[in-house]
Amino acid sequence: MKIHHNPNDYAERRRKEYPDIGDQLDAVFKLAQHLQEQGQELPPDVGKWVDDCKAVKQKYPAAK
């Protein structure tokens, strides 16, 4: 018996195993913020995104 996989199945399998999209975006935000804090000039749209995210995080701080 041979098992055949649809070559497009990889996308669904990956999707199921990747971290939550929110966790992925938070990791990218933290990386961009770190680079910015180290003096790295970010593309304008990325810098604005970081600033927008910071504003939301300040408006709704994490519970401690």
C-alpha positions as CSV (number, residue, x, y, z in Angstrom):
1,M,0.0,0.0,0.0
2,K,1.4,3.4,-1.0
3,I,0.4,6.6,0.8
4,H,0.3,9.6,-1.5
5,H,0.1,13.2,-0.1
6,N,-1.3,16.0,-2.1
7,P,1.7,18.4,-2.7
8,N,-0.5,21.3,-1.4
9,D,-1.1,19.6,1.9
10,Y,2.1,21.1,3.3
11,A,0.4,24.5,3.7
12,E,-2.3,23.1,5.9
13,R,0.1,21.0,8.0
14,R,2.4,24.0,8.5
15,R,-0.6,26.2,9.4
16,K,-1.6,23.8,12.1
17,E,1.9,23.7,13.6
18,Y,3.0,27.3,13.4
19,P,2.6,29.4,16.6
20,D,-0.6,31.5,16.9
21,I,-0.5,34.5,14.5
22,G,-0.8,36.9,17.4
23,D,2.3,35.4,19.0
24,Q,4.2,35.6,15.7
25,L,3.3,39.3,15.3
26,D,4.3,40.0,18.9
27,A,7.7,38.4,18.3
28,V,8.2,40.5,15.1
29,F,7.1,43.7,17.1
30,K,9.6,42.9,19.8
31,L,12.4,42.4,17.3
32,A,11.5,45.7,15.5
33,Q,11.3,47.6,18.8
34,H,14.6,46.2,19.9
35,L,16.3,47.2,16.6
36,Q,14.8,50.7,17.0
37,E,16.0,51.0,20.6
38,Q,19.5,50.0,19.4
39,G,19.5,52.9,17.0
40,Q,18.7,51.0,13.9
41,E,16.7,53.1,11.4
42,L,13.6,51.2,10.4
43,P,11.6,51.8,7.2
44,P,9.0,54.5,7.9
45,D,6.0,52.1,7.7
46,V,7.7,49.7,10.2
47,G,8.6,52.5,12.6
48,K,5.0,53.7,12.5
49,W,3.7,50.2,13.1
50,V,6.0,49.9,16.1
51,D,4.8,53.3,17.5
52,D,1.2,52.3,16.9
53,C,1.7,49.0,18.7
54,K,3.4,50.7,21.6
55,A,0.5,53.1,21.9
56,V,-2.0,50.2,22.1
57,K,0.2,48.4,24.7
58,Q,0.4,51.5,26.8
59,K,-3.3,52.1,26.5
60,Y,-4.1,48.5,27.6
61,P,-1.1,47.3,29.8
62,A,-0.7,43.6,30.5
63,A,-2.1,42.5,33.9
64,K,0.6,41.7,36.4
